[in-house]
Amino acid sequence: LGEYSDAKIVRSRDPAVLDTCDIVVDVGSVYDHETKRYDHHQCGFDEQSSGRYKTKLSSAGLVYKHYRKEVIWAIAKDADLSDSEADLLHTKLYSQFIEGIGIDNGISQYPNDIDAATNLSARVGRLNPWWNQPEGDMDERFAGAMALTESEFRERVRYYTLAWLPGRKIVEDAYVDRFGADSSGQIVLFEQYCPWKDHIDTIENEALEDPSLAKLIYVL
């Protein structure tokens, strides 16, 4: 965000140091948007994104909750997004990227017999020194972790903005025109290929007051 584009990153758990910071994330045992404190480690913390999502938010989730639209618009500034499109992207990015960071709260995403060694948290964790390596410059390692996370988040924002959202528009238009393909309204015809499976059920359920009526039976 422009507000923090020139900000200096300070790594500390010292309350006196934290009190001098403009925004504090993942330390301090305080969540207070008014004072820009975004920690999730304190006892009793149970903040969630919305009624739809039940996973406790990580600090990344707290920041995303309050700054999501500004962040999406900043990264996808060449896409000329409407408010409704930004809302769609917010939900998609939360479910496909941010919610998974809830693992930082000790919430298992997989059965206990599966060792999830390839998620973002694991990839960031591997940037720490091995037990038998010298610690080296931890600030440099931290900067590497930030760069890794930022690059993956930016890629997802741009993918969902420039590929996923246009695909949804194709599916949505074809669904609206489905009676032109067949009078039953149960056949959707696409004039061009797009990844439709990620969209069709959502669009259909949004459009039908009673999802049990006139469900699609063919997609061409």
JOVEN-V526293 format. One record per residue. N is the residue number from 1. RES is the residue in one small letter. OMEGA is omega in whole degrees, 0 to 359 (* if undefined). NEAR is the number of other ideal C-beta (glycine too) atoms within 10 Angstrom. D_LAST is the distance of its C-alpha to the last C-alpha in Angstrom with 1 decimal. Layout:
n: <N & N>
res: <RES & RES>
omega: <OMEGA & OMEGA>
near: <NEAR & NEAR>
d_last: <D_LAST & D_LAST>
This chain:
n: <1 & 2 & 3 & 4 & 5 & 6 & 7 & 8 & 9 & 10 & 11 & 12 & 13 & 14 & 15 & 16 & 17 & 18 & 19 & 20 & 21 & 22 & 23 & 24 & 25 & 26 & 27 & 28 & 29 & 30 & 31 & 32 & 33 & 34 & 35 & 36 & 37 & 38 & 39 & 40 & 41 & 42 & 43 & 44 & 45 & 46 & 47 & 48 & 49 & 50 & 51 & 52 & 53 & 54 & 55 & 56 & 57 & 58 & 59 & 60 & 61 & 62 & 63 & 64 & 65 & 66 & 67 & 68 & 69 & 70 & 71 & 72 & 73 & 74 & 75 & 76 & 77 & 78 & 79 & 80 & 81 & 82 & 83 & 84 & 85 & 86 & 87 & 88 & 89 & 90 & 91 & 92 & 93 & 94 & 95 & 96 & 97 & 98 & 99 & 100 & 101 & 102 & 103 & 104 & 105 & 106 & 107 & 108 & 109 & 110 & 111 & 112 & 113 & 114 & 115 & 116 & 117 & 118 & 119 & 120 & 121 & 122 & 123 & 124 & 125 & 126 & 127 & 128 & 129 & 130 & 131 & 132 & 133 & 134 & 135 & 136 & 137 & 138 & 139 & 140 & 141 & 142 & 143 & 144 & 145 & 146 & 147 & 148 & 149 & 150 & 151 & 152 & 153 & 154 & 155 & 156 & 157 & 158 & 159 & 160 & 161 & 162 & 163 & 164 & 165 & 166 & 167 & 168 & 169 & 170 & 171 & 172 & 173 & 174 & 175 & 176 & 177 & 178 & 179 & 180 & 181 & 182 & 183 & 184 & 185 & 186 & 187 & 188 & 189 & 190 & 191 & 192 & 193 & 194 & 195 & 196 & 197 & 198 & 199 & 200 & 201 & 202 & 203 & 204 & 205 & 206 & 207 & 208 & 209 & 210 & 211 & 212 & 213 & 214 & 215 & 216 & 217 & 218 & 219 & 220>
res: <l & g & e & y & s & d & a & k & i & v & r & s & r & d & p & a & v & l & d & t & c & d & i & v & v & d & v & g & s & v & y & d & h & e & t & k & r & y & d & h & h & q & c & g & f & d & e & q & s & s & g & r & y & k & t & k & l & s & s & a & g & l & v & y & k & h & y & r & k & e & v & i & w & a & i & a & k & d & a & d & l & s & d & s & e & a & d & l & l & h & t & k & l & y & s & q & f & i & e & g & i & g & i & d & n & g & i & s & q & y & p & n & d & i & d & a & a & t & n & l & s & a & r & v & g & r & l & n & p & w & w & n & q & p & e & g & d & m & d & e & r & f & a & g & a & m & a & l & t & e & s & e & f & r & e & r & v & r & y & y & t & l & a & w & l & p & g & r & k & i & v & e & d & a & y & v & d & r & f & g & a & d & s & s & g & q & i & v & l & f & e & q & y & c & p & w & k & d & h & i & d & t & i & e & n & e & a & l & e & d & p & s & l & a & k & l & i & y & v & l>
omega: <181 & 181 & 184 & 185 & 180 & 184 & 175 & 179 & 179 & 178 & 182 & 170 & 181 & 181 & 180 & 177 & 181 & 180 & 179 & 186 & 178 & 180 & 184 & 185 & 170 & 174 & 173 & 177 & 179 & 168 & 181 & 183 & 182 & 180 & 177 & 175 & 188 & 175 & 182 & 185 & 186 & 178 & 177 & 180 & 181 & 183 & 179 & 182 & 181 & 179 & 182 & 184 & 187 & 181 & 175 & 183 & 166 & 175 & 175 & 178 & 178 & 178 & 180 & 181 & 186 & 186 & 190 & 184 & 179 & 180 & 180 & 180 & 181 & 182 & 184 & 186 & 180 & 186 & 179 & 184 & 170 & 178 & 182 & 177 & 177 & 178 & 177 & 180 & 179 & 182 & 181 & 180 & 178 & 185 & 186 & 182 & 189 & 184 & 181 & 179 & 173 & 174 & 178 & 177 & 182 & 181 & 182 & 177 & 187 & 172 & 186 & 182 & 177 & 179 & 183 & 186 & 184 & 179 & 184 & 180 & 179 & 181 & 177 & 181 & 181 & 176 & 174 & 178 & 173 & 182 & 184 & 175 & 173 & 184 & 180 & 182 & 183 & 176 & 177 & 177 & 179 & 177 & 176 & 178 & 177 & 181 & 178 & 182 & 180 & 183 & 180 & 179 & 178 & 180 & 180 & 178 & 182 & 178 & 182 & 179 & 190 & 180 & 183 & 182 & 175 & 176 & 177 & 180 & 178 & 180 & 181 & 179 & 180 & 179 & 178 & 183 & 188 & 180 & 173 & 177 & 179 & 185 & 179 & 185 & 183 & 177 & 177 & 181 & 177 & 178 & 176 & 181 & 166 & 177 & 190 & 187 & 181 & 187 & 197 & 181 & 180 & 181 & 180 & 181 & 176 & 186 & 186 & 175 & 176 & 184 & 180 & 184 & 170 & 177 & 179 & 176 & 179 & 171 & 185 & *>
near: <10 & 7 & 10 & 11 & 7 & 6 & 11 & 7 & 11 & 12 & 10 & 13 & 9 & 11 & 12 & 7 & 13 & 17 & 10 & 10 & 17 & 9 & 13 & 22 & 16 & 14 & 19 & 22 & 14 & 16 & 17 & 11 & 12 & 5 & 12 & 14 & 19 & 27 & 19 & 21 & 15 & 10 & 5 & 4 & 15 & 9 & 13 & 15 & 22 & 9 & 6 & 9 & 16 & 12 & 19 & 17 & 26 & 25 & 21 & 21 & 26 & 22 & 19 & 23 & 18 & 13 & 17 & 20 & 14 & 13 & 18 & 22 & 17 & 14 & 18 & 20 & 10 & 9 & 18 & 8 & 18 & 9 & 8 & 8 & 17 & 19 & 14 & 18 & 24 & 19 & 16 & 20 & 22 & 21 & 14 & 13 & 18 & 24 & 21 & 20 & 21 & 23 & 18 & 17 & 16 & 7 & 14 & 10 & 13 & 10 & 7 & 6 & 5 & 9 & 8 & 13 & 10 & 7 & 14 & 16 & 17 & 12 & 14 & 18 & 11 & 11 & 14 & 13 & 11 & 7 & 5 & 5 & 8 & 7 & 8 & 9 & 9 & 11 & 11 & 9 & 15 & 15 & 14 & 12 & 15 & 12 & 11 & 15 & 16 & 11 & 10 & 14 & 18 & 14 & 12 & 18 & 21 & 15 & 14 & 21 & 24 & 12 & 12 & 20 & 19 & 12 & 16 & 22 & 12 & 17 & 23 & 16 & 13 & 24 & 20 & 12 & 12 & 21 & 11 & 11 & 16 & 14 & 9 & 12 & 15 & 14 & 17 & 23 & 13 & 15 & 9 & 6 & 8 & 18 & 12 & 17 & 9 & 13 & 20 & 17 & 12 & 15 & 19 & 17 & 10 & 10 & 13 & 12 & 5 & 6 & 12 & 6 & 8 & 14 & 12 & 16 & 10 & 12 & 15 & 9>
d_last: <42.4 & 45.0 & 47.4 & 47.7 & 46.9 & 50.5 & 51.1 & 53.1 & 51.8 & 54.6 & 54.4 & 56.9 & 57.5 & 60.8 & 60.7 & 63.0 & 60.7 & 57.6 & 59.5 & 59.7 & 56.0 & 53.7 & 50.9 & 51.0 & 48.1 & 48.2 & 52.0 & 54.6 & 53.6 & 52.7 & 49.6 & 50.4 & 48.2 & 51.1 & 53.1 & 50.0 & 50.6 & 47.5 & 48.5 & 47.1 & 49.8 & 52.2 & 52.9 & 51.1 & 48.2 & 45.1 & 43.0 & 39.3 & 36.6 & 35.7 & 35.7 & 32.1 & 33.3 & 36.3 & 37.0 & 40.3 & 40.0 & 41.5 & 43.4 & 40.4 & 38.6 & 41.5 & 41.4 & 37.6 & 38.1 & 40.6 & 39.5 & 35.7 & 34.9 & 37.7 & 36.6 & 32.9 & 34.1 & 36.6 & 34.3 & 31.4 & 33.8 & 31.9 & 28.8 & 30.4 & 28.9 & 29.3 & 30.9 & 27.7 & 25.9 & 28.9 & 28.8 & 25.2 & 26.3 & 29.4 & 27.7 & 25.3 & 28.2 & 30.4 & 28.2 & 27.2 & 30.6 & 33.5 & 33.4 & 33.7 & 37.0 & 38.3 & 39.3 & 42.4 & 43.4 & 43.6 & 40.3 & 38.7 & 35.0 & 35.0 & 36.9 & 40.5 & 40.2 & 37.7 & 39.4 & 37.0 & 38.5 & 35.7 & 35.0 & 36.3 & 39.6 & 40.3 & 39.7 & 42.0 & 44.5 & 44.8 & 46.3 & 49.4 & 52.2 & 52.6 & 55.5 & 57.6 & 56.8 & 58.9 & 57.3 & 57.5 & 56.3 & 54.2 & 53.5 & 52.0 & 49.8 & 48.8 & 47.8 & 45.6 & 43.9 & 43.3 & 41.9 & 39.5 & 38.2 & 38.0 & 36.0 & 33.4 & 33.2 & 32.9 & 30.2 & 28.1 & 28.9 & 27.8 & 24.6 & 23.5 & 24.8 & 23.5 & 20.2 & 19.2 & 20.0 & 18.2 & 15.0 & 15.6 & 16.2 & 12.9 & 11.2 & 14.1 & 13.8 & 10.2 & 11.4 & 14.5 & 12.9 & 10.7 & 13.4 & 13.0 & 9.6 & 11.4 & 15.0 & 14.5 & 12.9 & 11.0 & 7.4 & 6.1 & 4.8 & 6.1 & 8.8 & 9.9 & 9.6 & 11.3 & 12.3 & 10.4 & 12.0 & 15.3 & 14.5 & 12.3 & 15.1 & 17.7 & 16.3 & 15.6 & 19.1 & 20.7 & 19.5 & 20.4 & 24.2 & 23.7 & 20.8 & 21.2 & 20.1 & 16.8 & 14.8 & 11.0 & 10.2 & 6.4 & 3.8 & 0.0>
